[in-house]
Amino acid sequence: MKWFTGITGVVPCPFPVYTYRMTDTELGYTYWKDDGWYVGYLDDYPDYTTQGQTLAEFEEMLRSLYDDIHTFDFPFVRHHGRLKVA
């Protein structure tokens, strides 16, 4: 069961939630090494960091984080957008 934060607090999600991932999607990420761990975030979601002991594990954790964000497991996700003004 999925949960979401509503006006009355954290409550069961009243609608089905689906995980999706577009094929051939590339996302930028920023990372650094901290005490032997790879630590970083997806550039579009800098509020949510993750880590891994190897670069491959770190990248898998980023994929998992992306899936979680897009299934509404994270409340108050800040989205990045672009606006054409001219």
Biopython code that builds the backbone (N, CA, C, O; Angstrom):
import numpy as np
from Bio.PDB.StructureBuilder import StructureBuilder

atoms = [
    (1, "MET", "N", (0.842, -1.177, 0.000)),
    (1, "MET", "CA", (0.000, 0.000, 0.000)),
    (1, "MET", "C", (0.884, 1.236, 0.000)),
    (1, "MET", "O", (1.858, 1.313, 0.749)),
    (2, "LYS", "N", (0.543, 2.194, -0.835)),
    (2, "LYS", "CA", (1.255, 3.460, -0.891)),
    (2, "LYS", "C", (0.615, 4.440, 0.082)),
    (2, "LYS", "O", (-0.570, 4.328, 0.398)),
    (3, "TRP", "N", (1.404, 5.402, 0.555)),
    (3, "TRP", "CA", (0.937, 6.402, 1.495)),
    (3, "TRP", "C", (1.245, 7.776, 0.944)),
    (3, "TRP", "O", (2.182, 7.934, 0.162)),
    (4, "PHE", "N", (0.475, 8.766, 1.337)),
    (4, "PHE", "CA", (0.779, 10.127, 0.947)),
    (4, "PHE", "C", (0.425, 11.060, 2.083)),
    (4, "PHE", "O", (-0.332, 10.705, 2.986)),
    (5, "THR", "N", (0.980, 12.254, 2.027)),
    (5, "THR", "CA", (0.723, 13.234, 3.070)),
    (5, "THR", "C", (-0.434, 14.109, 2.641)),
    (5, "THR", "O", (-0.349, 14.820, 1.639)),
    (6, "GLY", "N", (-1.506, 14.056, 3.395)),
    (6, "GLY", "CA", (-2.687, 14.869, 3.115)),
    (6, "GLY", "C", (-2.872, 15.924, 4.180)),
    (6, "GLY", "O", (-1.995, 16.126, 5.019)),
    (7, "ILE", "N", (-3.995, 16.591, 4.154)),
    (7, "ILE", "CA", (-4.288, 17.650, 5.117)),
    (7, "ILE", "C", (-4.318, 17.109, 6.540)),
    (7, "ILE", "O", (-3.932, 17.801, 7.482)),
    (8, "THR", "N", (-4.779, 15.868, 6.694)),
    (8, "THR", "CA", (-4.901, 15.292, 8.036)),
    (8, "THR", "C", (-3.688, 14.461, 8.431)),
    (8, "THR", "O", (-3.745, 13.739, 9.426)),
    (9, "GLY", "N", (-2.603, 14.540, 7.690)),
    (9, "GLY", "CA", (-1.396, 13.781, 8.003)),
    (9, "GLY", "C", (-1.153, 12.701, 6.968)),
    (9, "GLY", "O", (-1.681, 12.771, 5.858)),
    (10, "VAL", "N", (-0.358, 11.706, 7.322)),
    (10, "VAL", "CA", (-0.027, 10.622, 6.408)),
    (10, "VAL", "C", (-1.165, 9.614, 6.403)),
    (10, "VAL", "O", (-1.518, 9.057, 7.443)),
    (11, "VAL", "N", (-1.738, 9.384, 5.227)),
    (11, "VAL", "CA", (-2.903, 8.510, 5.099)),
    (11, "VAL", "C", (-2.695, 7.555, 3.924)),
    (11, "VAL", "O", (-1.856, 7.818, 3.063)),
    (12, "PRO", "N", (-3.455, 6.435, 3.874)),
    (12, "PRO", "CA", (-3.329, 5.524, 2.732)),
    (12, "PRO", "C", (-3.699, 6.233, 1.437)),
    (12, "PRO", "O", (-4.613, 7.056, 1.405)),
    (13, "CYS", "N", (-2.989, 5.909, 0.387)),
    (13, "CYS", "CA", (-3.236, 6.504, -0.919)),
    (13, "CYS", "C", (-4.538, 5.945, -1.490)),
    (13, "CYS", "O", (-4.670, 4.726, -1.602)),
    (14, "PRO", "N", (-5.508, 6.796, -1.857)),
    (14, "PRO", "CA", (-6.814, 6.323, -2.312)),
    (14, "PRO", "C", (-6.869, 5.936, -3.786)),
    (14, "PRO", "O", (-7.926, 5.532, -4.271)),
    (15, "PHE", "N", (-5.766, 6.049, -4.501)),
    (15, "PHE", "CA", (-5.765, 5.727, -5.925)),
    (15, "PHE", "C", (-4.554, 4.867, -6.254)),
    (15, "PHE", "O", (-3.565, 4.902, -5.522)),
    (16, "PRO", "N", (-4.606, 4.095, -7.337)),
    (16, "PRO", "CA", (-3.460, 3.257, -7.685)),
    (16, "PRO", "C", (-2.263, 4.100, -8.100)),
    (16, "PRO", "O", (-2.416, 5.137, -8.745)),
    (17, "VAL", "N", (-1.081, 3.652, -7.729)),
    (17, "VAL", "CA", (0.148, 4.349, -8.070)),
    (17, "VAL", "C", (0.996, 3.401, -8.904)),
    (17, "VAL", "O", (1.193, 2.243, -8.537)),
    (18, "TYR", "N", (1.488, 3.894, -10.015)),
    (18, "TYR", "CA", (2.248, 3.063, -10.933)),
    (18, "TYR", "C", (3.675, 3.589, -11.070)),
    (18, "TYR", "O", (3.908, 4.798, -11.059)),
    (19, "THR", "N", (4.606, 2.682, -11.198)),
    (19, "THR", "CA", (5.982, 3.045, -11.464)),
    (19, "THR", "C", (6.173, 3.077, -12.970)),
    (19, "THR", "O", (5.738, 2.168, -13.676)),
    (20, "TYR", "N", (6.809, 4.102, -13.451)),
    (20, "TYR", "CA", (7.098, 4.150, -14.869)),
    (20, "TYR", "C", (8.514, 4.664, -15.079)),
    (20, "TYR", "O", (9.053, 5.414, -14.265)),
    (21, "ARG", "N", (9.085, 4.250, -16.166)),
    (21, "ARG", "CA", (10.395, 4.756, -16.558)),
    (21, "ARG", "C", (10.400, 4.816, -18.072)),
    (21, "ARG", "O", (10.157, 3.815, -18.745)),
    (22, "MET", "N", (10.677, 5.991, -18.600)),
    (22, "MET", "CA", (10.760, 6.116, -20.040)),
    (22, "MET", "C", (12.013, 5.395, -20.523)),
    (22, "MET", "O", (13.026, 5.373, -19.824)),
    (23, "THR", "N", (11.950, 4.816, -21.691)),
    (23, "THR", "CA", (13.123, 4.141, -22.227)),
    (23, "THR", "C", (14.107, 5.172, -22.756)),
    (23, "THR", "O", (13.717, 6.243, -23.221)),
    (24, "ASP", "N", (15.359, 4.843, -22.680)),
    (24, "ASP", "CA", (16.439, 5.696, -23.188)),
    (24, "ASP", "C", (16.446, 7.091, -22.574)),
    (24, "ASP", "O", (16.842, 8.054, -23.229)),
    (25, "THR", "N", (16.016, 7.203, -21.335)),
    (25, "THR", "CA", (16.056, 8.485, -20.647)),
    (25, "THR", "C", (17.418, 8.651, -19.991)),
    (25, "THR", "O", (17.906, 7.736, -19.326)),
    (26, "GLU", "N", (18.022, 9.793, -20.171)),
    (26, "GLU", "CA", (19.282, 10.089, -19.505)),
    (26, "GLU", "C", (19.061, 11.255, -18.562)),
    (26, "GLU", "O", (18.493, 12.279, -18.941)),
    (27, "LEU", "N", (19.509, 11.091, -17.345)),
    (27, "LEU", "CA", (19.412, 12.147, -16.348)),
    (27, "LEU", "C", (20.809, 12.491, -15.861)),
    (27, "LEU", "O", (21.648, 11.607, -15.689)),
    (28, "GLY", "N", (21.053, 13.758, -15.643)),
    (28, "GLY", "CA", (22.331, 14.172, -15.092)),
    (28, "GLY", "C", (22.361, 13.950, -13.592)),
    (28, "GLY", "O", (21.328, 13.991, -12.922)),
    (29, "TYR", "N", (23.562, 13.713, -13.071)),
    (29, "TYR", "CA", (23.706, 13.593, -11.623)),
    (29, "TYR", "C", (25.028, 14.188, -11.191)),
    (29, "TYR", "O", (25.966, 14.307, -11.979)),
    (30, "THR", "N", (25.084, 14.554, -9.937)),
    (30, "THR", "CA", (26.270, 15.121, -9.320)),
    (30, "THR", "C", (26.691, 14.193, -8.190)),
    (30, "THR", "O", (25.859, 13.731, -7.410)),
    (31, "TYR", "N", (28.001, 13.923, -8.108)),
    (31, "TYR", "CA", (28.458, 13.030, -7.033)),
    (31, "TYR", "C", (29.848, 13.415, -6.562)),
    (31, "TYR", "O", (30.582, 14.147, -7.227)),
    (32, "TRP", "N", (30.178, 12.898, -5.398)),
    (32, "TRP", "CA", (31.489, 13.085, -4.802)),
    (32, "TRP", "C", (31.782, 11.876, -3.934)),
    (32, "TRP", "O", (30.885, 11.096, -3.614)),
    (33, "LYS", "N", (33.060, 11.724, -3.550)),
    (33, "LYS", "CA", (33.442, 10.629, -2.650)),
    (33, "LYS", "C", (33.562, 11.191, -1.242)),
    (33, "LYS", "O", (34.177, 12.232, -1.015)),
    (34, "ASP", "N", (32.962, 10.479, -0.312)),
    (34, "ASP", "CA", (32.988, 10.891, 1.089)),
    (34, "ASP", "C", (33.269, 9.662, 1.933)),
    (34, "ASP", "O", (32.422, 8.776, 2.049)),
    (35, "ASP", "N", (34.441, 9.604, 2.516)),
    (35, "ASP", "CA", (34.840, 8.495, 3.386)),
    (35, "ASP", "C", (34.687, 7.142, 2.683)),
    (35, "ASP", "O", (34.237, 6.169, 3.288)),
    (36, "GLY", "N", (35.063, 7.091, 1.403)),
    (36, "GLY", "CA", (35.016, 5.843, 0.651)),
    (36, "GLY", "C", (33.678, 5.549, -0.019)),
    (36, "GLY", "O", (33.558, 4.539, -0.713)),
    (37, "TRP", "N", (32.674, 6.395, 0.165)),
    (37, "TRP", "CA", (31.351, 6.197, -0.424)),
    (37, "TRP", "C", (31.148, 7.200, -1.554)),
    (37, "TRP", "O", (31.653, 8.322, -1.504)),
    (38, "TYR", "N", (30.409, 6.785, -2.565)),
    (38, "TYR", "CA", (29.950, 7.698, -3.605)),
    (38, "TYR", "C", (28.626, 8.292, -3.121)),
    (38, "TYR", "O", (27.681, 7.560, -2.826)),
    (39, "VAL", "N", (28.567, 9.598, -3.043)),
    (39, "VAL", "CA", (27.390, 10.295, -2.530)),
    (39, "VAL", "C", (26.971, 11.330, -3.565)),
    (39, "VAL", "O", (27.823, 11.969, -4.182)),
    (40, "GLY", "N", (25.667, 11.501, -3.762)),
    (40, "GLY", "CA", (25.235, 12.515, -4.709)),
    (40, "GLY", "C", (23.735, 12.519, -4.911)),
    (40, "GLY", "O", (22.980, 11.958, -4.117)),
    (41, "TYR", "N", (23.313, 13.169, -5.999)),
    (41, "TYR", "CA", (21.892, 13.365, -6.265)),
    (41, "TYR", "C", (21.655, 13.515, -7.761)),
    (41, "TYR", "O", (22.578, 13.789, -8.528)),
    (42, "LEU", "N", (20.410, 13.330, -8.158)),
    (42, "LEU", "CA", (19.992, 13.616, -9.529)),
    (42, "LEU", "C", (19.918, 15.133, -9.675)),
    (42, "LEU", "O", (19.384, 15.814, -8.799)),
    (43, "ASP", "N", (20.446, 15.663, -10.765)),
    (43, "ASP", "CA", (20.486, 17.118, -10.926)),
    (43, "ASP", "C", (19.099, 17.752, -10.895)),
    (43, "ASP", "O", (18.958, 18.887, -10.441)),
    (44, "ASP", "N", (18.082, 17.052, -11.364)),
    (44, "ASP", "CA", (16.724, 17.592, -11.336)),
    (44, "ASP", "C", (16.093, 17.534, -9.947)),
    (44, "ASP", "O", (15.074, 18.183, -9.711)),
    (45, "TYR", "N", (16.676, 16.770, -9.025)),
    (45, "TYR", "CA", (16.131, 16.597, -7.679)),
    (45, "TYR", "C", (17.239, 16.708, -6.630)),
    (45, "TYR", "O", (17.539, 15.722, -5.957)),
    (46, "PRO", "N", (17.851, 17.879, -6.475)),
    (46, "PRO", "CA", (19.001, 18.002, -5.572)),
    (46, "PRO", "C", (18.664, 17.863, -4.094)),
    (46, "PRO", "O", (19.572, 17.739, -3.272)),
    (47, "ASP", "N", (17.387, 17.881, -3.734)),
    (47, "ASP", "CA", (17.001, 17.745, -2.328)),
    (47, "ASP", "C", (17.125, 16.313, -1.823)),
    (47, "ASP", "O", (17.090, 16.080, -0.615)),
    (48, "TYR", "N", (17.271, 15.348, -2.737)),
    (48, "TYR", "CA", (17.261, 13.933, -2.358)),
    (48, "TYR", "C", (18.589, 13.288, -2.723)),
    (48, "TYR", "O", (18.871, 13.049, -3.898)),
    (49, "THR", "N", (19.406, 13.008, -1.709)),
    (49, "THR", "CA", (20.707, 12.403, -1.946)),
    (49, "THR", "C", (20.650, 10.905, -1.704)),
    (49, "THR", "O", (19.755, 10.399, -1.027)),
    (50, "THR", "N", (21.626, 10.206, -2.275)),
    (50, "THR", "CA", (21.758, 8.775, -2.064)),
    (50, "THR", "C", (23.243, 8.437, -2.074)),
    (50, "THR", "O", (24.079, 9.305, -2.324)),
    (51, "GLN", "N", (23.570, 7.185, -1.804)),
    (51, "GLN", "CA", (24.978, 6.791, -1.744)),
    (51, "GLN", "C", (25.150, 5.340, -2.136)),
    (51, "GLN", "O", (24.192, 4.566, -2.144)),
    (52, "GLY", "N", (26.387, 4.978, -2.462)),
    (52, "GLY", "CA", (26.729, 3.596, -2.778)),
    (52, "GLY", "C", (28.203, 3.365, -2.533)),
    (52, "GLY", "O", (28.998, 4.305, -2.573)),
    (53, "GLN", "N", (28.577, 2.118, -2.278)),
    (53, "GLN", "CA", (29.981, 1.800, -2.019)),
    (53, "GLN", "C", (30.812, 1.791, -3.297)),
    (53, "GLN", "O", (32.020, 2.020, -3.253)),
    (54, "THR", "N", (30.168, 1.527, -4.440)),
    (54, "THR", "CA", (30.833, 1.578, -5.740)),
    (54, "THR", "C", (30.040, 2.520, -6.636)),
    (54, "THR", "O", (28.896, 2.859, -6.333)),
    (55, "LEU", "N", (30.652, 2.940, -7.737)),
    (55, "LEU", "CA", (29.941, 3.818, -8.658)),
    (55, "LEU", "C", (28.736, 3.101, -9.263)),
    (55, "LEU", "O", (27.683, 3.712, -9.444)),
    (56, "ALA", "N", (28.877, 1.823, -9.573)),
    (56, "ALA", "CA", (27.755, 1.051, -10.126)),
    (56, "ALA", "C", (26.605, 0.966, -9.122)),
    (56, "ALA", "O", (25.443, 1.137, -9.492)),
    (57, "GLU", "N", (26.926, 0.703, -7.857)),
    (57, "GLU", "CA", (25.882, 0.640, -6.826)),
    (57, "GLU", "C", (25.226, 2.012, -6.649)),
    (57, "GLU", "O", (24.008, 2.105, -6.498)),
    (58, "PHE", "N", (26.032, 3.071, -6.667)),
    (58, "PHE", "CA", (25.495, 4.418, -6.547)),
    (58, "PHE", "C", (24.531, 4.727, -7.693)),
    (58, "PHE", "O", (23.462, 5.294, -7.464)),
    (59, "GLU", "N", (24.897, 4.360, -8.921)),
    (59, "GLU", "CA", (24.015, 4.603, -10.062)),
    (59, "GLU", "C", (22.721, 3.807, -9.950)),
    (59, "GLU", "O", (21.661, 4.292, -10.344)),
    (60, "GLU", "N", (22.797, 2.595, -9.419)),
    (60, "GLU", "CA", (21.573, 1.813, -9.210)),
    (60, "GLU", "C", (20.691, 2.465, -8.152)),
    (60, "GLU", "O", (19.467, 2.459, -8.278)),
    (61, "MET", "N", (21.297, 3.025, -7.118)),
    (61, "MET", "CA", (20.528, 3.734, -6.095)),
    (61, "MET", "C", (19.867, 4.984, -6.683)),
    (61, "MET", "O", (18.755, 5.336, -6.290)),
    (62, "LEU", "N", (20.544, 5.656, -7.623)),
    (62, "LEU", "CA", (19.933, 6.804, -8.296)),
    (62, "LEU", "C", (18.722, 6.369, -9.117)),
    (62, "LEU", "O", (17.706, 7.065, -9.137)),
    (63, "ARG", "N", (18.821, 5.218, -9.797)),
    (63, "ARG", "CA", (17.677, 4.703, -10.558)),
    (63, "ARG", "C", (16.498, 4.411, -9.623)),
    (63, "ARG", "O", (15.350, 4.727, -9.939)),
    (64, "SER", "N", (16.794, 3.812, -8.486)),
    (64, "SER", "CA", (15.760, 3.504, -7.504)),
    (64, "SER", "C", (15.130, 4.798, -6.969)),
    (64, "SER", "O", (13.913, 4.879, -6.802)),
    (65, "LEU", "N", (15.959, 5.796, -6.705)),
    (65, "LEU", "CA", (15.468, 7.081, -6.237)),
    (65, "LEU", "C", (14.545, 7.715, -7.276)),
    (65, "LEU", "O", (13.490, 8.244, -6.927)),
    (66, "TYR", "N", (14.932, 7.665, -8.539)),
    (66, "TYR", "CA", (14.109, 8.211, -9.621)),
    (66, "TYR", "C", (12.752, 7.516, -9.667)),
    (66, "TYR", "O", (11.718, 8.173, -9.793)),
    (67, "ASP", "N", (12.754, 6.185, -9.566)),
    (67, "ASP", "CA", (11.494, 5.441, -9.559)),
    (67, "ASP", "C", (10.630, 5.829, -8.363)),
    (67, "ASP", "O", (9.421, 6.013, -8.506)),
    (68, "ASP", "N", (11.236, 5.954, -7.196)),
    (68, "ASP", "CA", (10.486, 6.330, -5.995)),
    (68, "ASP", "C", (9.857, 7.710, -6.138)),
    (68, "ASP", "O", (8.702, 7.910, -5.763)),
    (69, "ILE", "N", (10.609, 8.657, -6.676)),
    (69, "ILE", "CA", (10.079, 10.008, -6.856)),
    (69, "ILE", "C", (8.879, 9.989, -7.782)),
    (69, "ILE", "O", (7.907, 10.711, -7.559)),
    (70, "HIS", "N", (8.939, 9.172, -8.814)),
    (70, "HIS", "CA", (7.862, 9.160, -9.801)),
    (70, "HIS", "C", (6.701, 8.232, -9.437)),
    (70, "HIS", "O", (5.763, 8.091, -10.222)),
    (71, "THR", "N", (6.745, 7.610, -8.282)),
    (71, "THR", "CA", (5.589, 6.853, -7.789)),
    (71, "THR", "C", (4.970, 7.562, -6.596)),
    (71, "THR", "O", (4.168, 6.976, -5.868)),
    (72, "PHE", "N", (5.339, 8.816, -6.396)),
    (72, "PHE", "CA", (4.794, 9.641, -5.327)),
    (72, "PHE", "C", (5.163, 9.135, -3.934)),
    (72, "PHE", "O", (4.451, 9.428, -2.974)),
    (73, "ASP", "N", (6.252, 8.386, -3.800)),
    (73, "ASP", "CA", (6.712, 7.952, -2.483)),
    (73, "ASP", "C", (7.350, 9.097, -1.705)),
    (73, "ASP", "O", (7.525, 8.995, -0.491)),
    (74, "PHE", "N", (7.697, 10.177, -2.382)),
    (74, "PHE", "CA", (8.337, 11.300, -1.730)),
    (74, "PHE", "C", (7.373, 12.481, -1.699)),
    (74, "PHE", "O", (6.944, 12.945, -2.755)),
    (75, "PRO", "N", (7.022, 12.979, -0.512)),
    (75, "PRO", "CA", (6.144, 14.152, -0.454)),
    (75, "PRO", "C", (6.934, 15.417, -0.789)),
    (75, "PRO", "O", (8.141, 15.491, -0.560)),
    (76, "PHE", "N", (6.241, 16.389, -1.324)),
    (76, "PHE", "CA", (6.784, 17.722, -1.561)),
    (76, "PHE", "C", (8.010, 17.736, -2.474)),
    (76, "PHE", "O", (8.967, 18.464, -2.213)),
    (77, "VAL", "N", (7.985, 16.944, -3.534)),
    (77, "VAL", "CA", (9.088, 16.922, -4.493)),
    (77, "VAL", "C", (9.101, 18.237, -5.253)),
    (77, "VAL", "O", (8.078, 18.663, -5.789)),
    (78, "ARG", "N", (10.243, 18.870, -5.296)),
    (78, "ARG", "CA", (10.399, 20.100, -6.068)),
    (78, "ARG", "C", (10.788, 19.708, -7.484)),
    (78, "ARG", "O", (11.777, 19.004, -7.687)),
    (79, "HIS", "N", (10.018, 20.160, -8.459)),
    (79, "HIS", "CA", (10.275, 19.827, -9.851)),
    (79, "HIS", "C", (10.976, 20.990, -10.544)),
    (79, "HIS", "O", (10.753, 22.156, -10.218)),
    (80, "HIS", "N", (11.817, 20.649, -11.496)),
    (80, "HIS", "CA", (12.569, 21.633, -12.278)),
    (80, "HIS", "C", (11.885, 21.793, -13.617)),
    (80, "HIS", "O", (11.568, 20.794, -14.263)),
    (81, "GLY", "N", (11.650, 23.001, -14.047)),
    (81, "GLY", "CA", (10.995, 23.229, -15.325)),
    (81, "GLY", "C", (11.720, 24.295, -16.133)),
    (81, "GLY", "O", (12.614, 24.973, -15.625)),
    (82, "ARG", "N", (11.333, 24.436, -17.379)),
    (82, "ARG", "CA", (11.888, 25.459, -18.259)),
    (82, "ARG", "C", (10.735, 26.244, -18.842)),
    (82, "ARG", "O", (9.709, 25.670, -19.205)),
    (83, "LEU", "N", (10.893, 27.526, -18.934)),
    (83, "LEU", "CA", (9.851, 28.403, -19.439)),
    (83, "LEU", "C", (10.413, 29.193, -20.618)),
    (83, "LEU", "O", (11.440, 29.860, -20.496)),
    (84, "LYS", "N", (9.733, 29.111, -21.755)),
    (84, "LYS", "CA", (10.136, 29.890, -22.918)),
    (84, "LYS", "C", (9.430, 31.245, -22.834)),
    (84, "LYS", "O", (8.203, 31.303, -22.757)),
    (85, "VAL", "N", (10.198, 32.325, -22.848)),
    (85, "VAL", "CA", (9.623, 33.651, -22.674)),
    (85, "VAL", "C", (9.668, 34.483, -23.942)),
    (85, "VAL", "O", (9.030, 35.534, -24.000)),
    (86, "ALA", "N", (10.379, 34.063, -24.933)),
    (86, "ALA", "CA", (10.426, 34.845, -26.177)),
    (86, "ALA", "C", (10.386, 33.935, -27.379)),
    (86, "ALA", "O", (10.417, 34.410, -28.514)),
]
sb = StructureBuilder()
sb.init_structure("model")
sb.init_model(0)
sb.init_chain("A")
sb.init_seg("    ")
for serial, (resi, resn, name, xyz) in enumerate(atoms, 1):
    if name == "N":
        sb.init_residue(resn, " ", resi, " ")
    sb.init_atom(name, np.array(xyz, "f"), 0.0, 1.0, " ", f" {name:<3s}", serial, name[0])
structure = sb.get_structure()
